[in-house]
């Protein structure tokens, strides 16, 4: 059952239909994420030849987790650099 502010959408991943719920404002982003996942899975299938759907999705999940880790690390480095700059500015004033 969907909450009042949720909207159900149908997606297709690796040839299989899935029903998901999300808030109305998340629909387009979720659809883009599914599209990106589909592209990544197709790329993996082409590179790995006869990889099963399960293996393809596992590899895509690992790749996405790795990319998220890199992005989080980059954000943390930027935050630390900003904090250092703020501290230097405060010490100068």
VENTAPE-V62815 format. One line per field, one symbol per residue. ss: DSSP state (2 for helix, 1 for strand, 0 for the rest). Layout:
ss: ???
//
This chain:
ss: 000001111111100111111112222222222222222222222222000022222222222222222222222222222222222222220
//
